[in-house]
């Protein structure tokens, strides 16, 4: 039920946030909402199918091999021949279909980690069978994302993998060492990249620490997001009455749709969105805790954590609580491949709940 509420709420707000841009770009104010609605209908169909298909199919050797190989090939192809959208080259076009391979990769990583947990559960505190399979998968996945480059995707996949390793029971000492190595890599890598003229990280840090430093340039998006949120007050300007979506708030239908929600529906509307995500995450973790086997437990935990983490990071970026990394809001932001995968994952979660020992 909460998924349908999030989806319906998302479609309504996506229409409000996008119609001005749609009319300006295509002469059709319904351009974006029509496409998103089609993906929503298809996604609900996928969710219903996934809810009745036994989730154990994902641990079959066929899916493990085909899913892994396909996701790697798609990630390589998007680097070789990407399709640009919104200034980022993270999309791949195959025939009439344009999608983000990273959305598929996220789910494959979750499935692989759930598979490793069930297969090696009695050896998780060992180096070879405990840490190594997870670490190799995580390093390879993050490497494929970094070469795009796709910083937000890298952060999400690493966080999913790291937390799933902890929940699975991998030895804490291994996780601490891994985290320390990542910290050293970041501390050394960012200055080197800045010295080489790659100012992506420094510009994002500037936007975070001083949104007014370069309003006409790098900090414009963050500054406008804060203005948009602040102008909504407690109860908002009213549905459809946003002023910032008329060319002021970049990516208003995508990564920064939450700022439009706060402008039109105020603090109350923003808190309602957060409450719905909290309910979804709580329910997902409850299903995970009641799953009949380790694979189901980790699969449910992984897809729930992914949705919850992505929502948390998006809201944190929009409110300038963390630097801008380009993260979409699940069920709300415009994007077909992401919506299809999210609804498909919710279908898997429903299937796990059907077989779980729920009170």
N, C-alpha and C positions, 0 to 999 in steps of 0.2 A: 504493500500500500504506500509506504513512504517513498519508494522508488517512483511510482506513478505521480505522486505529489511533486517530487523534485522535477520530474520530466515535464509535467504540465506547467509548473511555475517557471521552469527554465524556458520553455517555448514562448510563454507570454512575455517574459522580460526580454528575451532575445528579439522578439518582434519589435518591442518598444525601443530597444537600443539600436536596432539596425535599419528601421524604415527610412530615416533621413538619408543615411549613407546609400542605401539601396536605390532610392529615387535619384540621388545625385549621380551615381555611377551607372545605373542601368535604366533609369526612367521608369522603374517599377518598384514601388515601396514594399511590395511583397516578395521581392526576389529572394532574399536570404531566408525568410521564414518559410517559404514554400519548399525550398531545398531541405531546410532543417526538419520540417514536418515529415517529409518523405523518409528521411533517415530515421526519424523517431518511430514511424510506423514499421519500417523494416527492422529496426532495433527491438521493438516490442515483440515482433514475430520471432526474432532470433532468441530473445529472452525466454519466450514460451517454449520454444523447441529445446533450448538448453536446460530448462527446468524439468523436462521429462526424460532427457537422455542421461543414463547413468554416468556420473562424473568420473568413474573409474576408467572410462575410455581414454582419459587424458594421460594415464600412467602406462598405457600400452606401448610396446616397443615401437610400433608404427608411428604413433603421434610424437613420441620423444625424438625419434630420428628425423621424421619429416618436418616437424615443427622447428627443430633446431636448425636444420639445414636451410629450410625456407626463410627463416628469420635472418640468418646470416647473409644469404644471397640478396635478400631485399635491402638490408642495411648497406651492403656494398654497392648495389645498383643505385641507391639514392645518393650516394657520394659521387658516382660516376656520371649519372644523368639526372640531376634533381629538378624538381619543379618549384619555382619560387612563389611563395605566398606571404604577404605581410613583411617582406624584407628578409625572410628566412628560407633556406633551401633544405627543408626537411620533408618535402613531399615527393612522392614518386607517382608517375603517370604510366599506367599500363592499359592501353586501349582507351576506352571511355572513362576509366576509373582513376581518380586521383586520391591518394591516401597517405597516411603517415606510417611507415614501417615500424617506427619506434613504439607505436601503440601495440602492435603484435608482439614485439620483443618483450615488452613489460609482462604480458601474460605468459609467454613462454618461459621467462625467468622464474616466475611464480610457480609454474607447473614443475619445472626442473628441480627447484628447491624442495617442493613438496615430495617429489619422487625420491630425491636423495634422502630425505628424512625418513621415509617409510623403509627404504631399502637398507639403509645403514644405521638404523636407530640404535642398535646395540654397540655401534663403533663410533658414535658421534664425538666422543672425547679423545679419539685418536687423531693423529695428524693426517695419515694417508686416506682413511675412509671418512674421517670427520670433517676436517677443514678443507682438504685439497679439492674435492669436487665442487664445493660451493665457491671457493676462491677462484678457481680457473674460470668457472662460468661468469662470475661477477666481474673479474678483470676483463675478460673478452667482451662482455656486453657493454661495460662502461667505455672500453676502448673504441668499440664501433660507434658509440654515441658521440664521443669526444672528437672523432675525426670529421664529423659533419660540419661544424661543431654544434652540439646540442647540449648546452650546459644544464638546463632544467631537467631534461630527460636523464642525464647522467646522475644528477643529484637524487632523483626519484628512484631510479633503478638501484643505485648503491644503498640508499636508505632502506628500500624494500628488502634487498638481499641481506644487509647487515642485521636488521631486526628479525628477519625470519631465521637467520642462523642462531641468534640469541634464543629465540623462542624454541627452536628445535632442540637446543641443548649443547651446541658446540662449546668447547672449553673456553671460559671467559678470557684466559690468558691469550689465546689465539686472537680473539676479537680485539683486545686492547692493543696488541702488536699491530694488527691490521689498521686500526684507527690511527695509531701513531705514525705508521708509514704513509697513510693518506695525508695526515697533517704536514709531514715533512715535504711530501710531494707538492702540496699546495703552497707552502711557505717558500719553496725554492722555485716552483714553476711560474707563479704569477709575476714576480720581479723579472724573470728571464723573458717572459712573453711581453711585458711592458717595455723592456729594453729593446726588444726586437721590433717595436712599433705596433704590437697588437694590443690596442688600448681598450679592449672590450671590458676587462675586469675593472680597470681604473675608472672608466666612465660610469659603470654601474655603481661603483662605490661612491663616486661623487654624487650621483643622483640620490643615493641612500642617506649620505651624511649631510648634504646641503642641497635640497630640492630647488632652491632659488638661485643656485650658483650660475646656471646657464639655461635660463628659462626658454630662450630661443633655440636651444640645441639639445644637448644630452639629457638635461633634467626636465625637459618639457612634459614628458609623459607622466613622470612621478608627481610633478608639481600640479598638473591638471587633475590627476586622480585625487589628490588631497583636497583640492578646491571642490571637486565634484561631490565627494563624500560630505564635506563640511557644509555645503549649500543645502543638503537635505534636512538637516536638523533632526528633530525627534520623529516627526511623522511624515516628512518628505514633502515634495512639491506636488505630489499626485501622479498617478499612473499616466505615462505618456507626456508628462510636462517637463521632462529634462531639458535643460538649456545646453548642457555641455556636449550632448551627442551631436549637436549641429556644427561639427568641424573642430570642436575644441578638445574633446577627449579621444585621443587615438586608440584604436583597437577596442572601441566601446562594445562591440558585439562579441569580442573574443576574450582576451586575457583580462580586460578591465570592465567586464560587464557587472561585476559586483559593485563597482563605484556608481554605476547608473542605477542599480537597485537601491543603493543608499540615498541617492539624490531624489529618486521618485517616491520611494517608500520610507525613507528615513531610517533612523536607528532601529525602529521597530521592525521594518522590513528586513534589514540586515541581520538582526538577531533571529528572525524567523527562519531565514536560510540556514544560519549556523545551527539552530535547534534541529532542523530536519536532518542535517548531516550528522549531528551527534546521535540522534535516534537510529539512523541507518548504521553507523559505526558500532553503536552498542549492540544492536540486534545481530550484526555480522559477527562480532566477537562472541556473542552468546551462542550462536550457531556453531562457531568454531570449537568452543569448549564442550559442546555436546555431540560432536561428530563421532561416528562409529569407528573410525580408524585414523591413523596418523596422517595419511595422505589427505583425507577430507579435512582434518583439522587444520593442516598447514595451507591447503588450497583456499579454504574459507578465510583464514587469517590473512593470507596474502592479498586477495582481491579486496577485502575490507580495508586493510591497511593502506593499499594503494589509493583507493577512493578518498579515504579520510585524510591521508597525507597530502594529496594533491589539492583538496579543498582548503586545508589549513595553510599550505604554502601560497596558494593563490590569494587568499584573503590577507595573508601577511604581506605579500608583495604590494597589493592594491592599497593597503593602509600604510605602506612604507615602514613596516616593522622589520623587514629584511630587504636586502638589495633586489632589484628587479631582475628576474631570470626568465621571464616569459613562460609562465605556467597557466594553463587554462583551468576554468572552474567546471568540474564534472557536471553533466546534465544541463548546464547553462550556456557555456561558451559555444560559439558557432564552430562546427566541424563534424563532418560525417563519420570519418573513420574512428575518431575518438568516441563518439556517441554509440556507434555500433558495438565497439569493444566493451564499453562500460555496461551497456545493457546486456550483452552476452555474458559478461562476468556476473552480473546480478542473477542471470538465469542459472548459472552454475551454482551460485550461492543458494538459490531456491532449491535446487536439486539436492544439495548437501543437507539442507534443512528438512527435506522430505524424509530422508533416511536417518536423520539425527535423533537422538534420544531427548526430545524436548519435553518439558513439563507441560 
